[in-house]
């Protein structure tokens, strides 16, 4: 295994302004993740776990500290640079799927390839169909998101996140709107992607789900309170 971390967060703080002052959401957090790791970030609401995730994806900038992903100093990039970088380096899976309702599942998965031009145009449909097969939705390719179940929408969203073959997949509460069986299916799909070499970071309120990952990072009061397998 390549021993250079895919994610390297160095002493990151994040402050948000408040009337008459500020609130510190991250207080000097450092975290590394290697290629092919699967980790869950958990913790009480408002304690910094989603902010930490936003540092990894470049959705938000640290107040101080450094964030490197696949060797790129994303803390030093502007919004335009980050948009281009995200297109090929990170796939994001959201709680509410965020598929475009007017496009069918196949078109939703082709769209990131159109934006980044990562493949010649004639190869994009073939790759999108391959990804739909990977998540068990090849027979649903022509359906609109509103005409398939929530679990199927989330699997399509995972396929979309894989469109440009990024090394990193980030999932923000990916099972929050799914029943227990469908949550297990999504988790098993994530595990399969990790087995194929992807690095996967999942934020979740579901501690039972988090304990199925090899590494559980607990964020509490803006600091990392635990980093390792579940206790017990």
C-alpha positions as CSV (number, residue, x, y, z in Angstrom):
1,X,0.0,0.0,0.0
2,X,1.2,3.5,-0.8
3,X,2.1,5.1,2.6
4,X,1.3,8.6,1.6
5,X,-2.1,9.6,3.2
6,X,-4.9,10.3,0.8
7,X,-6.4,12.7,3.4
8,X,-4.1,14.7,5.5
9,X,-5.7,17.3,7.8
10,X,-3.2,19.3,9.8
11,X,-4.2,21.3,12.9
12,X,-7.4,22.7,11.4
13,X,-9.5,25.2,13.1
14,X,-12.9,26.6,11.9
15,X,-14.6,29.6,13.4
16,X,-18.0,31.0,12.5
17,X,-18.9,34.6,13.3
18,X,-21.6,35.3,15.8
19,X,-23.0,38.6,16.9
20,X,-20.3,40.1,19.1
21,X,-17.9,37.3,18.6
22,X,-17.3,33.9,17.1
23,X,-17.9,30.2,17.7
24,X,-15.1,27.7,17.2
25,X,-16.5,24.5,15.6
26,X,-13.2,22.8,15.0
27,X,-10.4,23.4,17.5
28,X,-7.1,22.2,16.0
29,X,-8.1,18.9,14.4
30,X,-5.5,16.6,12.7
31,X,-6.6,13.5,10.8
32,X,-5.1,11.2,8.3
33,X,-6.6,8.5,6.1
34,X,-4.7,6.1,3.8
35,X,-5.8,4.9,0.4
36,X,-8.3,2.1,0.7
37,X,-9.5,3.0,4.2
38,X,-13.1,3.0,5.3
39,X,-13.9,5.3,8.2
40,X,-17.0,6.6,9.9
41,X,-17.2,10.1,11.5
42,X,-19.7,10.2,14.3
43,X,-20.6,12.6,17.2
44,X,-23.4,14.7,18.5
45,X,-25.1,17.3,16.3
46,X,-23.3,20.7,16.2
47,X,-20.0,19.2,17.4
48,X,-18.1,19.6,14.2
49,X,-18.4,16.3,12.2
50,X,-20.1,17.8,9.1
51,X,-17.7,20.8,9.2
52,X,-14.9,18.3,9.2
53,X,-16.4,16.6,6.2
54,X,-16.7,20.0,4.5
55,X,-13.0,20.5,5.0
56,X,-12.2,17.3,3.2
57,X,-14.4,18.1,0.2
58,X,-13.4,21.8,0.0
59,X,-17.0,22.9,0.5
60,X,-15.7,25.0,3.3
61,X,-12.3,26.6,4.1
62,X,-10.4,26.3,7.4
63,X,-9.8,29.4,9.5
64,X,-6.3,28.0,10.1
65,X,-4.5,24.8,9.3
66,X,-4.0,22.8,6.2
67,X,-5.9,20.2,4.3
68,X,-4.3,17.9,1.6
69,X,-6.3,15.4,-0.4
70,X,-4.3,13.2,-2.8
71,X,-1.4,15.6,-2.3
72,X,-3.4,18.7,-3.3
73,X,-3.4,21.6,-0.8
74,X,-7.2,22.3,-1.1
75,X,-7.1,24.9,1.7
76,X,-5.1,27.1,-0.7
77,X,-7.5,26.8,-3.7
78,X,-10.2,29.2,-4.8
79,X,-13.8,28.2,-5.5
80,X,-13.2,27.8,-9.3
81,X,-10.2,25.6,-8.7
82,X,-12.0,23.6,-6.1
83,X,-15.0,23.0,-8.5
84,X,-12.7,21.6,-11.1
85,X,-10.8,19.5,-8.5
86,X,-13.9,18.1,-7.0
87,X,-15.1,16.9,-10.4
88,X,-12.4,14.3,-10.7
89,X,-11.0,13.7,-7.2
90,X,-14.0,13.3,-4.9
91,X,-17.4,11.8,-5.2
92,X,-20.1,13.1,-2.7
93,X,-23.1,11.1,-1.6
94,X,-25.8,13.1,0.1
95,X,-28.6,12.2,2.5
96,X,-31.3,13.5,0.2
97,X,-29.8,12.0,-3.0
98,X,-29.8,15.3,-4.9
99,X,-30.5,13.7,-8.3
100,X,-31.9,16.0,-10.9
101,X,-35.6,15.1,-11.1
102,X,-36.0,15.9,-14.8
103,X,-33.2,13.6,-15.9
104,X,-33.4,9.8,-15.9
105,X,-31.0,7.8,-13.8
106,X,-28.6,7.2,-16.7
107,X,-28.5,10.9,-17.6
108,X,-27.9,11.8,-13.9
109,X,-24.8,9.6,-14.0
110,X,-23.5,10.9,-17.3
111,X,-23.8,14.5,-16.2
112,X,-20.6,14.7,-14.0
113,X,-18.7,13.2,-17.0
114,X,-20.1,15.9,-19.2
115,X,-19.0,18.6,-16.8
116,X,-15.4,17.3,-16.3
117,X,-15.0,15.9,-19.9
118,X,-13.2,13.0,-18.2
119,X,-14.1,10.6,-21.0
120,X,-14.7,11.0,-24.8
121,X,-18.4,11.6,-25.3
122,X,-19.1,8.3,-26.9
123,X,-17.7,6.4,-23.9
124,X,-19.8,8.2,-21.2
125,X,-23.0,6.3,-21.7
126,X,-21.2,2.9,-21.6
127,X,-19.5,3.9,-18.4
128,X,-22.8,5.1,-16.9
129,X,-24.4,1.8,-17.7
130,X,-21.5,-0.1,-16.2
131,X,-22.0,1.9,-13.0
132,X,-25.7,1.2,-12.9
133,X,-24.9,-2.5,-13.3
134,X,-22.5,-2.2,-10.4
135,X,-25.2,-0.8,-8.1
136,X,-27.9,-3.2,-9.4
137,X,-29.9,-0.6,-11.4
138,X,-29.2,-1.4,-15.0
139,X,-32.9,-2.2,-15.6
140,X,-34.0,1.1,-14.1
141,X,-31.7,3.3,-16.3
142,X,-34.5,5.1,-18.2
143,X,-36.6,5.9,-15.1
144,X,-36.8,9.3,-13.5
145,X,-35.7,9.5,-9.9
146,X,-39.2,10.1,-8.7
147,X,-40.3,6.8,-10.2
148,X,-37.9,4.6,-8.1
149,X,-37.6,4.0,-4.4
150,X,-35.4,5.9,-2.0
151,X,-33.0,3.1,-1.8
152,X,-32.7,3.0,-5.6
153,X,-32.2,6.7,-5.7
154,X,-29.3,6.4,-3.2
155,X,-27.7,3.7,-5.2
156,X,-28.0,5.8,-8.3
157,X,-26.4,8.7,-6.3
158,X,-23.5,6.4,-5.4
159,X,-23.1,5.5,-9.1
160,X,-23.1,9.2,-9.9
161,X,-20.4,9.8,-7.3
162,X,-18.3,7.1,-9.1
163,X,-18.8,8.6,-12.5
164,X,-15.3,10.2,-12.9
165,X,-13.6,7.4,-10.9
166,X,-12.4,9.5,-8.0
167,X,-10.1,8.0,-5.4
168,X,-12.2,9.4,-2.6
169,X,-15.9,8.9,-1.8
170,X,-17.5,11.0,0.9
171,X,-21.0,10.2,2.2
172,X,-22.9,12.6,4.4
173,X,-25.7,10.7,6.3
174,X,-26.1,8.3,3.3
175,X,-28.6,6.0,5.1
176,X,-30.5,8.7,7.0
177,X,-33.6,8.4,4.9
178,X,-33.4,4.6,4.3
179,X,-34.9,1.6,6.1
180,X,-32.7,-0.9,7.9
181,X,-32.4,-3.4,5.1
182,X,-31.7,-0.7,2.5
183,X,-29.1,0.8,4.8
184,X,-27.4,-2.5,5.0
185,X,-27.4,-2.8,1.2
186,X,-25.8,0.7,0.9
187,X,-23.2,-0.1,3.5
188,X,-22.3,-3.4,1.7
189,X,-21.9,-1.5,-1.5
190,X,-19.5,0.9,0.2
191,X,-17.5,-2.0,1.6
192,X,-17.3,-3.4,-1.9
193,X,-15.9,-0.1,-3.2
194,X,-13.3,0.0,-0.4
195,X,-12.3,-3.6,-1.4
196,X,-11.7,-2.2,-4.9
197,X,-9.3,0.5,-3.5
198,X,-11.5,3.5,-2.9
199,X,-11.1,5.6,0.3
200,X,-14.5,6.1,1.9
201,X,-15.4,8.6,4.6
202,X,-19.0,8.4,6.0
203,X,-20.6,10.8,8.4
204,X,-23.5,9.1,10.2
205,X,-25.7,9.5,13.3
206,X,-26.0,5.7,13.3
207,X,-23.4,4.4,15.7
208,X,-24.3,0.8,15.1
209,X,-23.5,1.3,11.4
210,X,-20.3,3.2,12.3
211,X,-19.1,0.3,14.4
212,X,-19.2,-1.9,11.3
213,X,-16.4,0.2,9.8
214,X,-12.8,-0.6,10.7
215,X,-12.2,2.9,12.0
216,X,-14.6,5.1,13.9
217,X,-13.7,8.8,14.5
218,X,-15.7,10.5,17.2
219,X,-15.9,14.3,17.0
220,X,-16.9,16.0,20.2
221,X,-16.7,19.7,21.1
222,X,-14.6,20.4,18.0
223,X,-12.0,17.8,18.8
224,X,-11.4,14.2,18.0
225,X,-12.4,12.3,21.1
226,X,-11.8,8.8,19.7
227,X,-10.1,7.4,16.6
228,X,-10.0,3.6,16.1
229,X,-12.2,0.5,16.2
230,X,-15.3,0.6,18.4
231,X,-14.6,-0.1,22.0
232,X,-15.7,-3.4,23.2
